[in-house]
Amino acid sequence: MTVPHVLSSLIQVISFRQPPAGVILNPSDKYSGITLSGANLIAAGTATGIIRANASLATGKGYFEVTVNSGAGGSALAVGVANASMPLTTALGFDVSSESIAWYDSAGGSYYNDSGLGSAPDFSNGNVLCVAVDFDGKNIWFRDWTTA
């Protein structure tokens, strides 16, 4: 399974922060209601939909950061990962066929394949969200750098 970095669900304005060299949000692999700016590192939109990065991993470890510029607090903004079969119009973490997992700002925590995994801290505008994934060990870590 190849799992791209994915950002999702009622995106207001988020920034892909300090990506690995050459990694950007993919303008060819996004929901039509999402617009990109800032050299394809900033995504904005107002409807449920996802955007993937232009690079993916199937093994090893990956890490990325997202800055929440606006839209947190009630908009069901999420950050997480999914495989390439994730429909662009589906909320991250709620599609059972895409192996998606997400951390939501106000929707009650984290979700994997349409199942709640437990509570997670809310995040706010201005927060820097960190996502680390160990694909071989099947582990994921979410951290709010701003409040940690």
ROKEFI-578002 format. One record per residue (C-alpha): x, y, z; residue in three letters. Coordinates in steps of 0.5 Angstrom, whole numbers, plus 500, padded with zeros to 3 digits. Example, Ala and Ser with C-alpha at 12.3 -4.5 7.8 and 13.67 -1.06 7.14 Angstrom:
! ROKEFI-578002
525491516ALA;527498514SER;
//
This chain:
! ROKEFI-578002
500500500MET;503507498THR;500512503VAL;501519501PRO;501525506HIS;494528506VAL;490534509LEU;483534509SER;476536511SER;473543511LEU;480546509ILE;480553511GLN;487555510VAL;493551512ILE;500551510SER;505545509PHE;510547514ARG;518545512GLN;516540507PRO;522535505PRO;526538499ALA;521538493GLY;515536497VAL;509540495ILE;501540496LEU;499537489ASN;495541485PRO;493535480SER;491531486ASP;486535490LYS;479536491TYR;476541486SER;474546492GLY;481547494ILE;485552492THR;493553492LEU;498559493SER;505560496GLY;508555491ALA;503550493ASN;505550500LEU;498553502ILE;491550501ALA;484554502ALA;477551501GLY;470551505THR;468544503ALA;470537505THR;475535501GLY;482532501ILE;489534498ILE;495530497ARG;502532497ALA;506530491ASN;510525494ALA;508518498SER;511513502LEU;510505503ALA;515503507THR;520507512GLY;518513516LYS;515520514GLY;514526518TYR;511533516PHE;508539519GLU;502543518VAL;500550520THR;493552521VAL;492559519ASN;485559519SER;478555520GLY;480551526ALA;475550532GLY;468547529GLY;470546522SER;472539523ALA;479541520LEU;483535520ALA;490532518VAL;493525517GLY;495520512VAL;491515507ALA;493511501ASN;492513494ALA;485510493SER;482515498MET;476519495PRO;478526494LEU;471528496THR;471524503THR;473526510ALA;479523512LEU;479518517GLY;472516515PHE;473512509ASP;474504510VAL;477502504SER;483508504SER;487506511GLU;486513513SER;487516519ILE;486523522ALA;486528527TRP;481533528TYR;480539531ASP;473539534SER;470532532ALA;472528538GLY;479526536GLY;482521532SER;479517527TYR;481511523TYR;477507517ASN;471510520ASP;472508527SER;474513533GLY;480512536LEU;479516542GLY;480523544SER;485528542ALA;487535544PRO;483540540ASP;488545536PHE;487552534SER;489557528ASN;496559529GLY;498552531ASN;503547528VAL;501540527LEU;506535527CYS;505528524VAL;510522524ALA;509515521VAL;512509522ASP;509505516PHE;513498517ASP;511499525GLY;504501523LYS;505507528ASN;503514527ILE;504520532TRP;500527532PHE;503533536ARG;501540537ASP;508543537TRP;505550539THR;502547546THR;507541547ALA;
//
